Amino acid sequence: MKKNVFSGLLVLVLLVGVVGLLGATPQEETGEWSPQRTITTIVPWGAGGVSDQSARVLASEMETVLGVKIAIVNQRFYRHESRV
């Protein structure tokens, strides 16, 4: 009984995945897009950390490719830590 339920569920998941892939066909391109303004990238950790440094290296490469300024904003989000 459990094997039949598992097989049926697996077939259903595969069917949904295939239908999703068929619906995700590429759209016809109408023209080339390029950004016109500064792009702001939010890094949700403090400045100077590995995430900040990685974002800045990536942004400098993207600036070269896209031809626009990319601003990095470090914004720490509130994280609730449970106290025992």
N, C-alpha and C positions, 0 to 999 in steps of 0.2 A: 504493500500500500504506500509506504513512504517513498519507495523508489519511483512509483508512478507519479506521485505528486512532485517530486524533485525533477523528474524528466519533463513533466508538463510545464513546470515553472521555468526550466532552462530553455525550452522551446519558445515560450512566451517572451522571455528576455531577449533571446536571439532575434525573434521576429520584430520586436520593437526596435532593436538596434539597427536592423537592416532597413526598416521603414524610415528611421531617422536619417540614415546615411543617404537614402534615395532622395529625401526631401532637402538635403543639404548640398544640392548641386550648385556649382558656381554661377553667380549671376553675370549677365552680360555687362561688360565694362563700358561705361558711357564716356569716360575720359580719365585723364590722369589727375590724381588728387595730390596736393601738397599743402602742408600747413602754412598759414599766413601770419600767425601770431606766435608769441612765446608759449612754449609748452611747460606746464608746471607739473613736476613729479613730486608726490608726497611720499616721504620715507617715514614709516611709523615708528622709528626708533631714534634715539639721541644722536647728535652729530658726533662724528669721529669714529664711530663703530665700523665694523666690517660691512654692514648693509649700506651705510652712508657712503663709504669709500667705493663700494661696488656700483652704487647708483651714479656716483659722479664720473667714474670711468666710462660707464655705459652712456651717460648723457653726453660726454665729450665726443664719443664716437658717433652718436646719433646726430649731434649738431653738424658734424662734417657731412654726413649722408643727407640729412634733411635740409640743411641750410638755414635753420632757424635756431634761436637761443632756447636752451632748455634750463629752466630754473629748478633747483632742488630745494625742497622745503622739508625740514625735519620737524615732525609733529608727533610728540609722544602721546599715545592714547592711554586713557585710564584703564588700568587692569586691576580688577578686584582680586585680592589674595586672601584666601580664607585663613583665619587665625585659630589655632588650636589651643 
